[in-house]
Structure formats: C-alpha cells, structure tokens
Amino acid sequence: MFSVMGRKNRIIASVLSLTLVGSVAGCGASSAEKQVDISEIAAAGPEAKISAGYVVPDQLPNVLADQVGYNSDSVKAVVLRGKKLPQTFCVKEMGTKEIKYTGDVVKTVYNDETKEYTGIGYFTDLKKDGNYYIYADIIGESYSFSISENAYTDLFNEACKKYYINRCGIALSEEYAGDNSHSACHTTPAHMQEHPETEIDVTGGWHMDEQADRDTTVGCKVAENLLLAYEINETAFSDATGIPESGNDIPDILDEVRYEVEWLLKMQDAKTGGEYGAALTDSAGGGDVMTYPVIVTPVSMDATINFASVLSKFSYIYQKYDGEFATTCLKAADRAWSCYFNNQKAGDNTAVFKAAANLYKATGNAAYETILQEYFDRGDFDRIFDSDENILIGSVTYLSTSQSVNMEKCDYLMKLLMKRSEGIAQKAGQSAYLVTDAEDESFNTLLEDMRCLTITDHIIYNHEYTTIIENHAHFLLGMNPNAVNYVTDTTERTYADGSENGILNDPQTDALLVFMLSVLEQKQEE
C-alpha cells in the first residue's frame, strides 16, 4: 500500500563482492551495473572476465532503457552516455544473445543540464514480441526489457489498484490484496481536534502516508485527477483489475473513487456544509499505526472548495450508474460552495474557478458561469493558465461541457492549451532524456506536463504528443540518469534498491501516472 503496509525493506550494501563471468548478458545489464571501469571492460571485449572475489563499487550502466518495456508499434528510444560514444548500437535477444536490430547513435552532444555526453538510439522498427537488452561498443549494455503489444497494461492496472490496497476502514483479504492484506483498521469513532469529547464516524477513504493519515484536500485532488483521466480515456479503464467490485459493470476506477467520495461525505460538517481538513492518526500512545486513534481537524476552506469541485464532477460522471447517489453528491457540493462563499471571496482561491466549471457542467446554473467570467476577465489569466492546475482543469471542464458556452472563450482557451502544450513538446525535444525536467526528483513537474499533453492529445490527436508521453514513461521506468525504475520494484534496478519511496506508493503522483498511462492504454484499445 502507499507506504503504510509497504514491501519488506531490502538490505543495501555500500559495496558488492561478486563473481562475474563474461558479460552476464542473461541478466540483462547486471554486469553493466557493477563495472570497475566501463571503458576498460568494453575495450577488453564483451566476453572479458573479471577475477573472482573482486570488490567493486555500485556503478551504473551507460545504456539507459525502459526496464519494463516498449509497445510494439511505438517509437522506441534509448539514451547512451559517455565521453566517447560509438556510432552504432545493437539490440540483442535475451538468452540467445543474437543481434535482432542495429541502429545509429544520433544527437550526440554535451548536455549542460546533466553535465554529461549523451546520444540517442532508436529501434522503432523492431516490433517482434520478446525480451531484449541493448549493447554498444565502448560503453556496454543496458538492463533487460520486453517488447509487446501491451507493455504497460499490467503496470496501469497495478497503478489503479493501489487505491484499493490503501483503503481504510475495511479488511483487505489476501485474495484481493495479497501480501498487503490486513484486518479492518481505524474503525472506532474519531474525536474532533477542537472538541475532543465529540465523536464522529469518519471510517473509509484512502490512507495518504505512512502514518495512515487521510487528507481531504489531497483526496479531492487525487480523485479529481482519476475522474478526469476516466473522462478523457474511458475505454482504458476496465472492470477487472481485481478488487471486490470487479465485474459489477462499473469501471473499477469509479468504484474506487466512490469509496473515497463516501468518506469525503462523512467529513462534511452537517451544520455549515464545510469540509473538515483531515483525519489524522495519533501515535502518542504507541502501538500499531493501523490501530492509532483518529483526530479530525477543523473545517478548511481549501478542503471545502475542492470538495465542491470533485463532488460535482463525480455527480455527472456517476449519474448513469447510480442517479440517487449522484444527486446526493451534487447537493453536498452545492452546500460546500455556499459555505465557502459565506467565508471567502471568489478570488481567494483558484480552486473556485475549477469548482465553478464543474458545478456549471453539472447544473447549467448561470451563477456558476458568472464566476467563470470573473476569472476569464482577469488580466493575468494567460499567466496563471500556464502555472495553475486549478485553472487548467477548470478550463478543460468548461471546454467539455454540454451546457451553453461562450465560443470566443472556448477558442481562447484552446489557444492557451495549444501554446502550453507546444512549449512542453519543445522543452522535451531539447532534453538529453527527451523529458521536460530530468532533474525533478519529485516528478511532479514532468507528470503535470504529461497531464496537459494527454488532455491536448485527446482533443486534437497528435502522434508527436503520444511519443513524448511514451518517452516520459520510459524515463520513469529506467531511461534516466540514475538508471532506476521509479515505479515498480520487480525489474533489475528499482527505487527499492535505494531510499526512494516509489511513484506507486504516493497517491498524488500515482494518480498523475494513471493519467499519463491512460492515454497509452487507450491507444492500444483503438
């Protein structure tokens, strides 16, 4: 689950004592990771032997590939680095070591961004399903990878299922949760932070961190990203990811969001319509995190307006599955909207724009359109469109509404969206690693950039944008300066080998990953 019931810790040694024979190509680039000197080994030939018992530092391969794999019909790229790079590279089949493809190393330059010499190799024409690795003279081998028609399907489903694994308040059986199974947690009444004598039922929702806290603003934003991804790439989401609700004729991602929404409804103050900020675990008494007492923080206006936004979005998406519950959600969203405006102004939080767009799409009420117009008339709207996720998502919602809209404003928003997307594409094209930010350790910038491209790719299909999105997936899965798969822990070098937490173990970044992968899954379905 998201850090709460994480996988068993691995013991990482600072040095490795190994016996390496030949290139160990049968393990992909295991040899490349443990080279004494990459250039010397390469000069000695691919079958050179290293004496038994030699202690070597942990080093990285200089041929960097996506360790999970590549879709058969996609543009396939690999990054090669080294002060002296060969002119060609080859793709070898695992096991047989037979060369299946030979390509040129292009765009060989020194990159100020990463302080290294790099080149790029393309092997797009290799489409046969199989397991491979890449070899290049002088610099060595890559880790192994696969080529298949649906390279990311299992990963996509795993990313979606992470929310089930992190459900609070119910028992997770081994049948559905595997090693993450556990008995029901945090089922006793919670206490209000300001009035400890007051008890409240806030069971449910998703754990958000290793302390099993549940934050309403974060939960709203995560749910909203999942809902928007579903809106844009609906056919990518299945009803068979392996959760208890699978097979109920409702996409599993909507079942999952409903679980969070039901908790968000419990966190709404019955008197004011405001949303409590969080349900925090109290570790003061020690013991197991899964049995910590829970404290509910006061109403937060940020949480309240984000609640209004996501509950209204959920209402119009879920209407065809359960009209009564969808209506309940819409009424709750309206109450939250009123609560917010009883305390703050429209310009105090850009989430108001996003909420107004969702409420207008759900109801057609002109009062919400008036708020939208106030934002459109702002002198800095162009600037905040490029930097504020609330403005971006609200604008996309306005563009997709079936209600009456101002066509001039729609044209204006489309121009802003295209301009932002072209800037993202240009930045990625200038990068040594074909991404918008190779040094972003949180990955938020590049994942948010890919959300924008995914949205634009949906509205106006652009093959270049799909390729850029795929390159960002490759980067996160191993085609990066550290040669680390930051998403899963099942390939040769992953986040679990170091101190990183892993993208799937953070609900916010996982939602953005689901968003990005959904477009790749959608393309496979078409």
Residue pairs with C-beta under 8 A, 6 or more apart in sequence:
1 162
1 165
1 166
1 180
1 207
1 505
2 162
2 165
2 166
2 206
2 207
2 208
2 209
2 504
2 505
2 506
2 507
2 510
3 209
3 210
3 501
3 505
3 506
4 166
4 207
4 209
4 210
4 211
4 212
4 289
4 290
5 165
5 180
5 182
6 210
6 505
7 179
7 489
7 496
10 496
10 497
12 497
12 498
14 58
15 55
15 56
15 57
15 58
16 34
16 55
16 56
16 57
16 58
17 53
17 54
17 55
18 34
18 54
18 56
19 52
19 53
20 31
20 34
20 49
20 50
20 54
21 49
21 50
22 31
22 46
22 47
22 48
22 49
23 31
23 46
23 47
23 48
23 141
24 30
24 31
25 31
25 46
25 92
25 94
25 97
25 133
25 135
25 141
26 94
26 95
27 144
27 492
28 94
28 133
28 141
28 142
28 143
28 144
28 145
28 492
29 61
29 63
29 133
29 140
29 141
29 142
29 143
29 144
29 492
30 143
30 492
31 41
31 140
31 141
32 38
32 60
32 61
32 62
32 63
32 140
32 141
32 142
32 143
33 58
33 59
33 60
33 61
33 143
33 483
33 492
33 493
34 56
34 58
34 59
35 41
35 56
35 59
35 140
36 50
36 54
36 56
36 59
38 59
38 62
38 82
38 139
38 140
39 82
39 84
39 138
39 139
41 48
41 50
41 140
42 137
42 138
42 139
42 140
43 138
46 135
50 56
60 482
60 483
61 140
61 141
61 142
61 143
61 483
62 80
62 81
62 82
62 139
62 140
63 78
63 79
63 80
63 89
63 134
63 135
63 136
63 139
63 140
63 141
63 142
64 78
64 79
64 80
64 81
64 142
64 478
64 479
64 480
64 481
64 483
65 78
65 133
65 134
65 142
65 143
65 145
65 474
65 478
65 479
66 145
66 473
66 474
66 477
66 478
66 479
67 143
67 144
67 145
67 477
67 478
67 485
67 491
67 492
67 493
67 494
68 145
68 146
68 151
68 152
68 155
68 477
68 478
68 485
68 487
68 488
68 491
69 145
69 146
69 147
69 148
69 151
69 152
70 76
70 145
70 146
70 147
70 151
70 474
71 147
71 148
71 149
71 150
71 151
71 152
71 470
71 520
71 524
72 127
72 128
72 129
72 147
72 148
72 149
72 151
73 127
73 149
74 124
74 467
74 470
75 122
75 124
75 467
75 470
75 471
76 122
76 123
76 124
76 126
76 147
77 120
77 121
77 122
77 434
77 471
77 474
77 479
78 89
78 120
78 121
78 122
78 123
78 134
78 142
78 479
79 118
79 119
79 120
79 121
79 432
79 433
79 434
79 479
80 86
80 89
80 105
80 118
80 119
80 120
80 121
80 136
80 139
81 116
81 117
81 118
81 119
81 139
82 117
82 138
82 139
83 117
84 117
84 138
85 105
85 108
85 117
85 118
85 119
85 136
85 138
85 139
86 105
86 136
86 137
86 138
86 139
87 104
87 105
88 102
88 103
88 104
88 105
88 136
88 137
89 102
89 103
89 105
89 121
89 134
89 135
89 136
90 99
90 100
90 101
90 102
90 103
90 134
90 135
90 136
91 99
91 100
91 101
91 102
91 103
91 123
91 126
91 132
91 133
91 134
92 98
92 99
92 100
92 132
92 133
92 134
92 135
93 100
93 130
93 131
93 132
94 130
94 131
94 132
94 133
94 144
95 131
100 126
100 128
100 130
100 132
101 123
101 125
101 126
103 121
103 122
103 123
104 121
105 119
105 120
105 121
105 136
106 119
106 120
106 121
106 122
107 118
107 119
107 120
108 117
108 118
108 119
109 117
109 118
109 119
109 432
110 116
110 117
111 117
111 118
111 432
113 431
113 432
113 438
113 439
114 432
114 433
114 438
114 439
114 481
116 432
116 481
118 432
118 433
120 434
121 134
121 136
123 134
126 132
126 147
127 147
128 147
129 146
129 147
129 148
129 149
130 146
130 147
131 144
131 145
131 146
132 144
132 145
132 146
132 147
133 141
133 142
133 143
133 144
133 145
134 141
134 142
135 141
135 142
143 478
143 483
143 491
143 492
143 493
144 492
145 478
149 524
150 524
152 473
152 517
152 520
152 521
153 521
153 524
155 487
155 488
155 517
156 236
156 514
156 517
156 518
156 520
156 521
157 238
157 241
157 242
158 488
158 504
159 487
159 504
159 510
159 513
159 514
159 517
160 237
160 241
160 252
160 253
160 256
160 514
161 241
161 242
161 243
161 252
162 504
162 505
162 507
162 510
163 206
163 226
163 256
163 259
163 260
163 507
163 510
164 172
164 176
164 177
164 241
164 243
164 256
165 172
165 177
165 180
166 206
166 207
166 208
166 507
167 204
167 205
167 206
167 207
167 259
168 185
168 186
168 203
168 204
168 205
168 206
168 207
168 212
168 214
168 263
169 184
169 185
169 186
169 187
169 203
169 204
169 205
169 263
170 184
170 204
171 181
171 182
171 183
171 184
172 180
172 181
172 182
173 181
174 181
176 242
176 243
176 244
182 290
183 290
185 212
185 290
185 291
186 203
186 212
186 279
186 281
186 290
186 291
186 292
186 294
187 203
188 293
188 294
189 199
189 200
189 201
190 199
190 200
190 201
190 202
190 279
190 293
190 294
190 295
190 296
191 197
191 198
191 199
191 200
191 293
191 294
191 295
191 296
192 198
192 199
192 200
192 295
192 296
192 298
193 295
193 296
193 297
193 298
194 298
200 266
200 296
201 266
202 214
202 263
202 266
202 267
202 276
202 279
202 294
202 296
203 263
203 266
204 259
204 260
204 262
204 263
204 266
205 214
205 219
205 259
205 260
205 263
205 264
205 279
206 214
206 219
206 222
206 259
206 260
206 263
206 507
207 213
207 214
208 214
208 215
208 218
208 219
208 507
210 289
211 280
211 281
211 283
211 289
211 292
212 281
212 289
212 290
212 292
213 278
213 279
213 280
213 281
214 263
214 278
214 279
214 280
215 277
215 278
216 264
216 267
216 275
216 276
216 277
216 278
216 300
216 303
216 306
216 307
217 277
217 300
217 302
217 303
217 306
218 507
218 508
219 260
219 263
219 264
220 264
220 303
220 306
220 307
220 309
220 310
221 306
221 310
221 508
221 511
222 260
222 507
222 508
222 511
223 257
223 260
223 261
223 264
223 310
223 314
224 306
224 309
224 310
224 313
224 393
225 451
225 511
225 512
225 514
225 515
226 253
226 256
226 257
226 511
226 514
226 515
227 257
227 310
227 313
227 314
227 317
228 313
228 393
228 396
228 455
228 515
229 236
229 253
229 454
229 511
229 514
229 515
229 518
230 237
230 251
230 253
230 254
230 317
230 518
231 317
231 400
232 454
232 455
232 458
232 518
232 519
233 454
233 458
233 518
233 519
233 521
233 522
234 251
235 522
235 525
235 526
236 517
236 518
236 519
236 521
236 522
236 525
237 251
237 252
237 253
237 254
237 518
238 251
238 252
239 246
239 247
239 248
239 249
239 250
239 251
239 252
240 246
240 247
240 252
241 252
243 252
243 255
243 256
245 252
245 255
246 252
248 255
250 321
253 514
254 317
254 318
254 321
257 314
258 314
258 318
258 325
261 310
261 311
261 314
261 329
264 275
264 307
264 310
264 311
265 311
265 328
265 329
265 332
267 275
267 276
267 279
267 296
267 303
267 307
268 274
268 275
268 276
268 307
268 332
268 335
268 336
269 275
269 276
269 299
269 339
272 299
272 339
272 342
273 304
273 332
273 335
273 336
273 338
273 339
274 299
274 300
274 301
274 303
274 304
274 336
274 339
274 340
274 343
275 299
275 300
275 303
275 304
275 306
275 307
275 336
276 296
276 297
276 298
276 299
276 300
276 303
277 297
277 298
277 299
277 300
277 302
277 303
278 296
278 297
278 303
279 294
279 295
279 296
279 297
280 294
280 295
280 296
280 297
281 289
281 292
281 293
281 294
281 295
282 292
282 293
282 294
282 295
283 289
283 292
285 292
285 293
299 339
301 340
301 343
301 344
301 348
301 349
302 349
302 351
304 336
304 339
304 340
305 336
305 337
305 340
305 349
305 351
305 352
305 355
306 351
306 355
307 332
307 333
307 336
308 333
308 334
308 336
308 337
308 340
308 355
308 358
308 359
309 333
309 351
309 354
309 355
309 358
309 359
310 358
311 329
311 330
311 332
311 333
311 336
312 329
312 330
312 333
312 334
312 355
312 358
312 359
312 361
312 362
312 363
313 358
313 361
313 362
313 397
314 326
314 329
315 326
315 327
315 329
315 330
315 333
315 362
316 326
316 330
316 358
316 361
316 362
318 325
318 326
318 329
319 326
330 362
330 363
333 355
333 358
333 359
333 362
334 359
337 355
337 359
340 352
346 352
346 356
346 371
346 374
346 375
347 374
349 390
350 375
350 384
350 388
350 390
350 391
350 394
351 390
352 371
352 375
353 371
353 372
353 375
353 390
353 391
353 394
354 390
354 391
354 393
354 394
354 397
355 394
356 368
356 369
356 371
356 372
356 375
356 394
357 368
357 372
357 393
357 394
357 395
357 397
357 398
357 401
358 394
358 397
359 365
359 368
360 368
360 369
360 372
360 398
360 401
360 403
361 397
361 398
361 400
361 401
361 402
361 403
364 403
364 404
369 403
372 394
372 398
373 406
375 381
375 391
375 394
376 409
376 412
378 384
381 391
382 416
384 391
385 391
385 392
385 395
385 413
385 416
385 420
386 416
386 420
386 423
389 448
392 417
392 420
392 452
392 455
395 413
395 416
395 417
396 417
396 455
398 405
398 409
398 410
398 413
399 405
399 410
399 413
399 414
399 417
399 459
414 459
417 452
417 455
417 456
417 459
418 456
418 460
420 452
421 452
421 453
421 456
421 465
424 436
424 449
424 452
424 453
424 468
425 453
425 464
425 465
425 468
427 436
427 449
428 434
428 435
428 436
428 449
428 468
428 471
428 472
429 468
431 438
432 438
433 471
433 475
433 479
433 480
433 481
434 468
434 471
434 472
434 474
434 475
434 479
435 446
435 471
435 472
435 475
436 445
436 446
436 449
436 472
437 445
437 446
437 449
438 475
438 480
438 481
440 446
442 509
443 476
443 486
443 503
443 509
444 508
444 509
444 512
446 472
446 475
447 472
447 509
447 512
447 513
447 515
447 516
448 512
449 472
450 468
450 469
450 472
450 512
450 515
450 516
451 512
451 515
451 516
453 465
453 468
453 469
454 469
454 515
454 516
454 518
454 519
456 462
456 465
457 465
457 466
457 469
457 519
458 519
466 519
466 520
466 523
469 516
469 519
469 520
470 520
471 479
472 516
473 516
473 517
473 520
476 485
476 486
476 487
476 503
476 513
477 485
477 486
477 487
477 488
477 491
478 484
478 485
478 491
478 493
480 486
483 493
484 493
484 494
484 495
484 497
484 498
484 500
485 491
485 492
485 493
485 494
485 495
486 494
486 495
486 500
486 502
486 503
487 495
487 502
487 503
487 504
487 513
488 494
488 502
488 504
489 495
489 496
489 502
494 502
495 501
495 502
495 503
496 502
503 509
503 510
503 513
504 510
504 513
